[in-house]
Amino acid sequence: MLRIAHRSGPVRYPGQTIVSARQAMEDGADFVEIDVRFTKDGMLAISHDDHAGYVFGVNKNISEMTGQEFLTMRHKDAPAYPSHTLADYMRSSISQLLLHVKQGGERVYDIMDEIENYGYTDKVVMGVCDAREARMIKTRNERMRVLGFIDENETGYINDFASAGADYI
């Protein structure tokens, strides 16, 4: 059994922060799950929700912000904690990341580029919701681990993910 710290394990610290991820790893998590989105200029932002209101108190979608705008945000209930990018997590040396890819399609290649640039191929599982994305990832880099997210009512997609080469479903 694997223990996955959802949203970086927000038990003691705000979710989707490096400090909460470090704490989750110290507490025995096998993976730290984070949600990856794109800003309008292509920065890989960590945010569960597309809208920044819930976490950051900013009335704007992440996809409508520049990377610079995203990086200026602080957690509304804990302003000591900043927003983070995927690069921030990899620079912090937190390994065993489960990336929930919120915006996929051809953009999975941009995420893979970032992962490969940081030498994180063996430290990441890419979680996708579409078997085509799983196939794209595995075709480009068979070493990249892939998790196929399926809705509990869509069990027919298990075979699609399996044939696409997903490592986990």
N, CA, C and O of each residue as an XYZ file, in Angstrom:
676
protein
N       0.843     -1.178      0.000
C       0.000      0.000      0.000
C       0.890      1.243      0.000
O       1.892      1.307      0.712
N       0.510      2.211     -0.799
C       1.232      3.479     -0.845
C       0.406      4.566     -0.173
O      -0.820      4.588     -0.270
N       1.100      5.462      0.508
C       0.454      6.616      1.146
C       0.729      7.854      0.289
O       1.877      8.209      0.025
N      -0.348      8.490     -0.129
C      -0.240      9.666     -0.993
C      -0.783     10.871     -0.242
O      -1.924     10.866      0.219
N       0.044     11.901     -0.122
C      -0.352     13.144      0.561
C      -1.072     14.035     -0.448
O      -0.439     14.744     -1.230
N      -2.396     13.988     -0.422
C      -3.225     14.775     -1.340
C      -3.001     16.268     -1.097
O      -2.987     16.720      0.048
N      -2.827     17.015     -2.160
C      -2.570     18.468     -2.105
C      -1.378     18.791     -1.202
O      -1.379     19.806     -0.506
N      -0.396     17.954     -1.217
C       0.846     18.096     -0.435
C       0.651     17.805      1.046
O       1.521     18.127      1.856
N      -0.458     17.213      1.406
C      -0.663     16.842      2.808
C      -0.863     18.023      3.728
O      -0.020     18.268      4.592
N      -1.959     18.774      3.576
C      -2.161     19.994      4.368
C      -2.634     19.733      5.800
O      -3.698     20.203      6.202
N      -1.848     18.993      6.553
C      -2.229     18.699      7.938
C      -1.783     19.828      8.866
O      -2.584     20.365      9.630
N      -0.515     20.179      8.793
C       0.029     21.233      9.666
C       0.224     22.562      8.956
O       0.249     23.617      9.590
N       0.364     22.503      7.637
C       0.654     23.698      6.849
C      -0.344     23.784      5.700
O      -0.998     22.791      5.381
N      -0.474     24.953      5.071
C      -1.423     25.088      3.955
C      -1.110     24.107      2.825
O       0.049     23.786      2.564
N      -2.163     23.644      2.167
C      -2.018     22.710      1.061
C      -1.253     23.291     -0.100
O      -1.207     24.505     -0.300
N      -0.653     22.398     -0.860
C       0.094     22.734     -2.065
C       1.213     23.732     -1.773
O       1.483     24.641     -2.558
N       1.850     23.535     -0.625
C       3.043     24.317     -0.297
C       4.204     23.354     -0.084
O       4.011     22.197      0.292
N       5.385     23.842     -0.325
C       6.574     23.006     -0.160
C       6.743     22.586      1.291
O       7.160     21.460      1.564
N       6.427     23.467      2.217
C       6.568     23.113      3.629
C       5.603     21.981      4.002
O       5.961     21.104      4.789
N       4.387     21.990      3.449
C       3.457     20.888      3.746
C       3.936     19.595      3.091
O       3.768     18.517      3.662
N       4.528     19.686      1.904
C       5.057     18.498      1.229
C       6.225     17.896      2.015
O       6.308     16.679      2.180
N       7.109     18.741      2.489
C       8.230     18.236      3.303
C       7.714     17.542      4.563
O       8.205     16.479      4.943
N       6.730     18.151      5.195
C       6.158     17.553      6.400
C       5.507     16.207      6.084
O       5.655     15.250      6.843
N       4.796     16.136      4.975
C       4.145     14.884      4.575
C       5.182     13.779      4.355
O       4.975     12.636      4.764
N       6.294     14.125      3.710
C       7.353     13.125      3.494
C       7.950     12.687      4.831
O       8.194     11.498      5.038
N       8.189     13.635      5.740
C       8.703     13.290      7.062
C       7.722     12.404      7.835
O       8.130     11.564      8.637
N       6.432     12.601      7.585
C       5.393     11.819      8.258
C       5.169     10.455      7.610
O       4.338      9.676      8.078
N       5.903     10.160      6.538
C       5.840      8.828      5.937
C       5.100      8.703      4.626
O       4.850      7.585      4.176
N       4.739      9.808      3.994
C       4.068      9.715      2.694
C       5.021      9.111      1.669
O       6.219      9.391      1.679
N       4.483      8.292      0.800
C       5.274      7.724     -0.293
C       5.319      8.671     -1.487
O       6.307      8.716     -2.219
N       4.238      9.427     -1.674
C       4.142     10.400     -2.748
C       3.470     11.660     -2.221
O       2.648     11.611     -1.306
N       3.833     12.777     -2.811
C       3.175     14.047     -2.561
C       2.427     14.398     -3.842
O       3.033     14.543     -4.904
N       1.111     14.533     -3.737
C       0.292     14.863     -4.899
C       0.159     16.372     -4.983
O      -0.155     17.040     -3.998
N       0.402     16.899     -6.179
C       0.206     18.318     -6.449
C      -0.527     18.458     -7.778
O      -0.456     17.578     -8.636
N      -1.225     19.563     -7.933
C      -2.020     19.821     -9.129
C      -1.304     20.833    -10.011
O      -0.923     21.911     -9.556
N      -1.126     20.475    -11.273
C      -0.368     21.320    -12.205
C      -1.311     21.972    -13.207
O      -2.105     21.309    -13.875
N      -1.196     23.293    -13.287
C      -1.962     24.103    -14.241
C      -0.997     25.035    -14.971
O       0.170     25.155    -14.599
N      -1.492     25.677    -15.993
C      -0.693     26.622    -16.762
C      -1.215     28.039    -16.577
O      -2.423     28.275    -16.591
N      -0.288     28.983    -16.403
C      -0.662     30.392    -16.481
C      -0.787     30.739    -17.961
O      -0.428     29.930    -18.816
N      -1.284     31.914    -18.267
C      -1.501     32.255    -19.679
C      -0.196     32.344    -20.468
O      -0.206     32.229    -21.693
N       0.925     32.548    -19.778
C       2.205     32.593    -20.478
C       2.995     31.281    -20.340
O       4.189     31.232    -20.637
N       2.314     30.226    -19.889
C       2.925     28.898    -19.915
C       3.659     28.457    -18.674
O       4.247     27.375    -18.675
N       3.653     29.245    -17.613
C       4.305     28.804    -16.376
C       3.519     27.638    -15.787
O       2.289     27.626    -15.831
N       4.236     26.656    -15.236
C       3.596     25.498    -14.615
C       3.312     25.824    -13.151
O       4.189     25.739    -12.292
N       2.069     26.197    -12.897
C       1.627     26.655    -11.586
C       1.033     25.498    -10.795
O       0.406     24.607    -11.367
N       1.228     25.512     -9.488
C       0.642     24.505     -8.611
C      -0.603     25.101     -7.962
O      -0.525     26.025     -7.153
N      -1.749     24.546     -8.337
C      -3.019     25.013     -7.794
C      -4.086     23.964     -8.076
O      -4.260     23.540     -9.219
N      -4.792     23.549     -7.047
C      -5.867     22.581     -7.243
C      -6.987     23.171     -8.099
O      -7.481     22.521     -9.020
N      -7.376     24.383     -7.794
C      -8.492     25.015     -8.491
C      -7.978     25.943     -9.584
O      -6.922     26.561     -9.443
N      -8.739     26.035    -10.677
C      -8.357     26.990    -11.712
C      -8.556     28.415    -11.221
O      -7.800     29.313    -11.590
N      -9.571     28.624    -10.391
C      -9.844     29.956     -9.879
C      -9.022     30.193     -8.612
O      -8.971     29.329     -7.736
N      -8.392     31.335     -8.511
C      -7.488     31.638     -7.394
C      -8.204     32.127     -6.139
O      -7.551     32.380     -5.126
N      -9.500     32.263     -6.178
C     -10.243     32.818     -5.053
C     -10.199     31.983     -3.793
O      -9.971     32.519     -2.708
N     -10.411     30.692     -3.908
C     -10.519     29.835     -2.728
C      -9.237     29.836     -1.899
O      -9.298     29.985     -0.679
N      -8.099     29.675     -2.527
C      -6.831     29.576     -1.801
C      -6.162     30.929     -1.610
O      -5.659     31.234     -0.528
N      -6.158     31.734     -2.657
C      -5.377     32.965     -2.628
C      -6.216     34.236     -2.449
O      -5.663     35.314     -2.234
N      -7.523     34.117     -2.536
C      -8.385     35.284     -2.370
C      -8.331     36.255     -3.536
O      -8.671     37.428     -3.386
N      -7.907     35.773     -4.692
C      -7.803     36.619     -5.884
C      -8.891     36.182     -6.860
O      -8.993     35.001     -7.190
N      -9.692     37.117     -7.316
C     -10.819     36.812     -8.192
C     -10.364     36.728     -9.649
O     -10.657     37.603    -10.464
N      -9.639     35.648     -9.950
C      -9.125     35.479    -11.303
C      -8.767     34.012    -11.506
O      -8.374     33.330    -10.560
N      -8.900     33.531    -12.727
C      -8.469     32.176    -13.049
C      -6.960     32.138    -13.223
O      -6.360     33.087    -13.728
N      -6.358     31.048    -12.805
C      -4.902     30.872    -12.959
C      -4.535     30.990    -14.433
O      -3.524     31.601    -14.778
N      -5.352     30.407    -15.299
C      -5.064     30.412    -16.739
C      -5.144     31.803    -17.362
O      -4.721     31.988    -18.503
N      -5.677     32.781    -16.637
C      -5.766     34.154    -17.132
C      -4.659     35.040    -16.576
O      -4.546     36.206    -16.952
N      -3.843     34.489    -15.682
C      -2.756     35.255    -15.052
C      -1.441     35.030    -15.787
O      -1.247     34.008    -16.447
N      -0.555     35.986    -15.663
C       0.818     35.745    -16.096
C       1.517     34.956    -14.989
O       1.025     34.878    -13.863
N       2.638     34.389    -15.314
C       3.413     33.701    -14.294
C       3.818     34.640    -13.169
O       3.814     34.257    -12.000
N       4.165     35.863    -13.524
C       4.554     36.844    -12.512
C       3.399     37.154    -11.570
O       3.603     37.254    -10.361
N       2.194     37.308    -12.102
C       1.023     37.532    -11.255
C       0.820     36.358    -10.303
O       0.562     36.545     -9.114
N       0.940     35.140    -10.842
C       0.748     33.951    -10.007
C       1.755     33.930     -8.859
O       1.406     33.619     -7.720
N       2.989     34.259     -9.168
C       4.053     34.181     -8.149
C       3.930     35.249     -7.063
O       4.561     35.126     -6.014
N       3.144     36.277     -7.288
C       2.977     37.301     -6.252
C       1.898     36.929     -5.233
O       1.769     37.593     -4.205
N       1.130     35.888     -5.503
C       0.021     35.534     -4.606
C       0.517     34.824     -3.349
O       1.520     34.110     -3.360
N      -0.226     35.050     -2.269
C       0.027     34.411     -0.977
C      -1.261     33.718     -0.548
O      -2.349     34.118     -0.964
N      -1.147     32.693      0.271
C      -2.341     32.020      0.787
C      -3.155     33.016      1.611
O      -2.620     33.665      2.509
N      -4.444     33.137      1.307
C      -5.268     34.164      1.957
C      -5.403     33.936      3.456
O      -5.495     34.901      4.215
N      -5.416     32.672      3.904
C      -5.565     32.395      5.336
C      -4.231     32.221      6.054
O      -4.192     32.090      7.278
N      -3.144     32.221      5.296
C      -1.808     32.063      5.868
C      -0.812     32.793      4.968
O      -0.080     32.148      4.218
N      -0.771     34.127      5.026
C       0.018     34.918      4.080
C       1.523     34.676      4.107
O       2.235     35.150      3.222
N       2.013     33.959      5.090
C       3.446     33.639      5.107
C       3.805     32.636      4.010
O       4.981     32.435      3.707
N       2.788     32.009      3.418
C       3.041     30.943      2.442
C       2.709     31.408      1.033
O       1.581     31.815      0.756
N       3.701     31.346      0.140
C       3.518     31.819     -1.234
C       2.931     30.746     -2.143
O       2.808     29.580     -1.770
N       2.577     31.177     -3.338
C       2.218     30.237     -4.406
C       3.505     29.561     -4.874
O       4.601     30.068     -4.636
N       3.365     28.415     -5.541
C       4.541     27.668     -6.017
C       4.353     27.224     -7.459
O       3.238     27.114     -7.968
N       5.487     26.976     -8.089
C       5.503     26.396     -9.427
C       6.019     24.962     -9.325
O       6.539     24.548     -8.289
N       5.866     24.218    -10.410
C       6.430     22.867    -10.440
C       7.936     22.933    -10.268
O       8.516     22.092     -9.581
N       8.570     23.905    -10.870
C      10.028     24.058    -10.729
C      10.419     24.277     -9.270
O      11.451     23.772     -8.830
N       9.607     25.026     -8.510
C       9.891     25.232     -7.082
C       9.961     23.900     -6.355
O      10.870     23.669     -5.558
N       9.006     23.027     -6.628
C       8.993     21.715     -5.970
C      10.228     20.907     -6.337
O      10.843     20.281     -5.474
N      10.593     20.920     -7.611
C      11.754     20.133     -8.029
C      13.050     20.744     -7.515
O      13.971     20.009     -7.155
N      13.145     22.067     -7.472
C      14.338     22.705     -6.908
C      14.467     22.436     -5.416
O      15.573     22.468     -4.877
N      13.357     22.171     -4.746
C      13.391     21.907     -3.306
C      13.802     20.471     -2.997
O      13.933     20.092     -1.833
N      14.004     19.676     -4.044
C      14.448     18.274     -3.923
C      13.408     17.356     -3.293
O      13.754     16.285     -2.795
N      12.148     17.758     -3.307
C      11.097     16.846     -2.865
C      10.900     15.840     -3.983
O      10.540     16.198     -5.105
N      11.137     14.590     -3.666
C      10.996     13.570     -4.699
C       9.721     12.780     -4.462
O       9.040     12.943     -3.450
N       9.428     11.941     -5.402
C       8.207     11.140     -5.402
C       6.969     12.023     -5.437
O       6.133     12.015     -4.534
N       6.895     12.781     -6.519
C       5.765     13.664     -6.763
C       4.734     12.966     -7.642
O       5.085     12.322     -8.631
N       3.487     13.094     -7.284
C       2.380     12.659     -8.124
C       1.750     13.924     -8.675
O       1.133     14.695     -7.941
N       1.910     14.130     -9.968
C       1.401     15.333    -10.604
C       0.018     15.067    -11.164
O      -0.137     14.248    -12.069
N      -0.982     15.745    -10.640
C      -2.319     15.663    -11.211
C      -2.362     16.720    -12.306
O      -2.437     17.916    -12.027
N      -2.312     16.267    -13.546
C      -2.270     17.159    -14.698
C      -3.690     17.658    -14.948
O      -4.552     16.909    -15.409
N      -3.919     18.933    -14.638
C      -5.254     19.518    -14.767
C      -5.541     20.016    -16.172
O      -6.702     20.102    -16.572
N      -4.498     20.346    -16.928
C      -4.661     20.800    -18.311
C      -3.706     19.973    -19.156
O      -2.495     20.196    -19.136
N      -4.255     19.018    -19.897
C      -3.406     18.073    -20.617
C      -3.347     18.319    -22.105
O      -3.017     19.415    -22.559
N      -3.668     17.293    -22.855
C      -3.516     17.356    -24.306
C      -2.037     17.499    -24.648
O      -1.178     16.920    -23.983
N      -1.754     18.260    -25.671
C      -0.366     18.471    -26.109
C       0.496     19.105    -25.015
O       1.724     19.027    -25.067
N      -0.138     19.723    -24.037
C       0.614     20.398    -22.967
C       1.335     19.409    -22.056
O       2.211     19.810    -21.290
N       0.983     18.118    -22.125
C       1.733     17.152    -21.314
C       3.206     17.176    -21.700
O       4.069     16.885    -20.872
N       3.498     17.522    -22.952
C       4.895     17.599    -23.386
C       5.635     18.732    -22.679
O       6.817     18.592    -22.365
N       4.957     19.851    -22.426
C       5.580     20.954    -21.694
C       5.917     20.530    -20.270
O       6.968     20.881    -19.732
N       5.009     19.772    -19.673
C       5.261     19.276    -18.320
C       6.423     18.290    -18.339
O       7.299     18.334    -17.475
N       6.427     17.405    -19.323
C       7.533     16.447    -19.442
C       8.869     17.154    -19.651
O       9.883     16.737    -19.091
N       8.880     18.211    -20.446
C      10.116     18.978    -20.660
C      10.663     19.470    -19.326
O      11.855     19.343    -19.046
N       9.782     20.029    -18.511
C      10.200     20.555    -17.207
C      10.745     19.427    -16.321
O      11.788     19.576    -15.685
N      10.036     18.318    -16.289
C      10.462     17.165    -15.489
C      11.830     16.681    -15.940
O      12.711     16.441    -15.114
N      12.007     16.538    -17.231
C      13.266     16.042    -17.777
C      14.397     17.045    -17.551
O      15.527     16.645    -17.269
N      14.107     18.344    -17.672
C      15.127     19.364    -17.440
C      15.671     19.332    -16.020
O      16.838     19.648    -15.792
N      14.830     18.951    -15.068
C      15.250     18.874    -13.667
C      15.727     17.475    -13.277
O      16.043     17.236    -12.111
N      15.781     16.554    -14.231
C      16.230     15.199    -13.932
C      15.277     14.460    -13.002
O      15.709     13.668    -12.164
N      13.999     14.716    -13.147
C      12.995     14.159    -12.241
C      12.203     12.997    -12.844
O      11.208     12.571    -12.258
N      12.615     12.482    -13.984
C      11.847     11.434    -14.645
C      11.534     10.272    -13.709
O      10.413      9.764    -13.718
N      12.484      9.850    -12.917
C      12.278      8.705    -12.021
C      11.688      9.103    -10.670
O      11.528      8.255     -9.792
N      11.367     10.372    -10.497
C      10.845     10.862     -9.215
C       9.413     11.356     -9.329
O       8.867     11.921     -8.381
N       8.800     11.139    -10.502
C       7.480     11.689    -10.773
C       6.560     10.611    -11.341
O       6.989      9.738    -12.096
N       5.295     10.693    -10.961
C       4.220      9.963    -11.627
C       3.302     11.034    -12.191
O       2.875     11.938    -11.473
N       3.000     10.929    -13.478
C       2.083     11.885    -14.097
C       0.683     11.297    -14.075
O       0.436     10.244    -14.664
N      -0.228     11.974    -13.399
C      -1.617     11.541    -13.333
C      -2.444     12.267    -14.370
O      -2.540     13.494    -14.344
N      -3.046     11.516    -15.290
C      -3.843     12.095    -16.369
C      -5.233     11.476    -16.390
O      -5.445     10.380    -15.872
N      -6.166     12.184    -16.988
C      -7.558     11.738    -17.036
C      -7.962     11.195    -18.398
O      -9.123     10.845    -18.608
N      -7.021     11.124    -19.313
C      -7.328     10.709    -20.677
C      -6.281      9.683    -21.124
O      -5.080      9.931    -21.018
N      -6.735      8.545    -21.617
C      -5.819      7.489    -22.052
C      -4.924      7.949    -23.203
O      -3.802      7.464    -23.347
N      -5.414      8.884    -24.022
C      -4.564      9.406    -25.110
C      -3.335     10.115    -24.539
O      -2.237     10.006    -25.084
N      -3.530     10.841    -23.435
C      -2.392     11.510    -22.796
C      -1.416     10.483    -22.232
O      -0.201     10.661    -22.319
N      -1.945      9.420    -21.659
C      -1.068      8.356    -21.150
C      -0.226      7.787    -22.291
O       0.974      7.568    -22.131
N      -0.845      7.553    -23.424
C      -0.126      7.019    -24.591
C       0.921      8.015    -25.082
O       2.033      7.618    -25.430
N       0.581      9.301    -25.114
C       1.533     10.321    -25.553
C       2.768     10.319    -24.660
O       3.897     10.383    -25.146
N       2.545     10.247    -23.361
C       3.651     10.267    -22.397
C       4.522      9.043    -22.587
O       5.743      9.159    -22.691
N       3.910      7.872    -22.635
C       4.664      6.617    -22.739
C       5.384      6.490    -24.077
O       6.462      5.901    -24.150
N       4.795      7.035    -25.129
C       5.444      6.988    -26.439
C       6.702      7.844    -26.445
O       7.723      7.463    -27.018
N       6.620      8.984    -25.814
C       7.788      9.877    -25.772
C       8.858      9.374    -24.805
O      10.050      9.442    -25.105
N       8.432      8.868    -23.643
C       9.413      8.422    -22.638
C       8.806      7.255    -21.854
O       8.038      7.464    -20.915
N       9.148      6.058    -22.237
C       8.551      4.880    -21.594
C       8.916      4.745    -20.124
O       8.248      4.018    -19.389
N       9.967      5.434    -19.681
C      10.348      5.396    -18.259
C       9.446      6.248    -17.378
O       9.378      6.039    -16.167
N       8.756      7.206    -17.983
C       7.874      8.085    -17.222
C       6.693      7.259    -16.709
O       6.014      6.584    -17.484
N       6.457      7.319    -15.410
C       5.340      6.579    -14.828
C       4.051      7.386    -14.978
O       4.034      8.608    -14.829
N       2.971      6.656    -15.278
C       1.685      7.297    -15.547
C       0.595      6.649    -14.697
O       0.501      5.426    -14.593
N      -0.218      7.504    -14.097
C      -1.421      7.095    -13.373
C      -2.616      7.549    -14.182
O      -2.719      8.724    -14.537
N      -3.522      6.630    -14.478
C      -4.757      6.978    -15.170
C      -5.853      7.232    -14.162
O      -6.285      6.311    -13.469
N      -6.309      8.474    -14.070
C      -7.427      8.820    -13.197
C      -8.721      8.500    -13.933
O      -8.929      8.973    -15.051
N      -9.586      7.707    -13.323
C     -10.888      7.450    -13.923
C     -11.969      7.732    -12.896
O     -11.766      7.578    -11.691
N     -13.100      8.141    -13.391
C     -14.266      8.351    -12.544
C     -14.797      6.984    -12.138
O     -14.752      6.039    -12.925
N     -15.291      6.878    -10.934
C     -15.787      5.593    -10.437
C     -16.899      5.013    -11.309
O     -17.141      3.807    -11.270
N     -17.565      5.834    -12.078
C     -18.638      5.364    -12.957
C     -18.164      5.067    -14.367
O     -18.970      4.713    -15.227
N     -16.872      5.207    -14.617
C     -16.337      5.012    -15.963
C     -15.327      3.868    -16.003
O     -14.245      4.012    -16.572
N     -15.674      2.750    -15.410
C     -14.726      1.630    -15.311
C     -14.337      1.067    -16.669
O     -13.333      0.361    -16.767
N     -15.085      1.349    -17.699
C     -14.737      0.885    -19.039
C     -13.424      1.455    -19.538
O     -12.808      0.902    -20.449
N     -12.991      2.565    -18.944
C     -11.750      3.198    -19.373
C     -10.503      2.492    -18.833
O      -9.385      2.811    -19.236
N     -10.689      1.559    -17.944
C      -9.547      0.821    -17.402
C      -8.762      0.171    -18.532
O      -7.535      0.269    -18.572
N      -9.454     -0.488    -19.446
C      -8.776     -1.150    -20.567
C      -8.072     -0.141    -21.468
O      -6.993     -0.422    -21.989
N      -8.683      1.044    -21.656
C      -8.046      2.077    -22.477
C      -6.722      2.513    -21.866
O      -5.720      2.637    -22.570
N      -6.718      2.747    -20.549
C      -5.478      3.142    -19.877
C      -4.458      2.007    -19.891
O      -3.263      2.243    -20.073
N      -4.920      0.798    -19.701
C      -4.000     -0.352    -19.725
C      -3.339     -0.490    -21.084
O      -2.131     -0.708    -21.166
N      -4.112     -0.366    -22.146
C      -3.523     -0.503    -23.483
C      -2.636      0.693    -23.842
O      -1.774      0.585    -24.714
N      -2.844      1.825    -23.175
C      -2.003      3.004    -23.408
C      -0.688      2.920    -22.653
O       0.208      3.738    -22.865
N      -0.567      1.926    -21.765
C       0.689      1.740    -21.039
C       0.722      2.358    -19.663
O       1.793      2.468    -19.066
N      -0.440      2.771    -19.134
C      -0.449      3.353    -17.791
C       0.107      2.355    -16.784
O      -0.170      1.158    -16.856
N       0.890      2.864    -15.851
C       1.479      2.020    -14.815
C       0.507      1.782    -13.673
O       0.543      0.734    -13.029
N      -0.356      2.747    -13.424
C      -1.336      2.678    -12.327
C      -2.662      3.202    -12.845
O      -2.701      4.070    -13.716
N      -3.748      2.668    -12.302
C      -5.084      3.143    -12.683
C      -5.875      3.320    -11.408
O      -7.040      3.715    -11.454
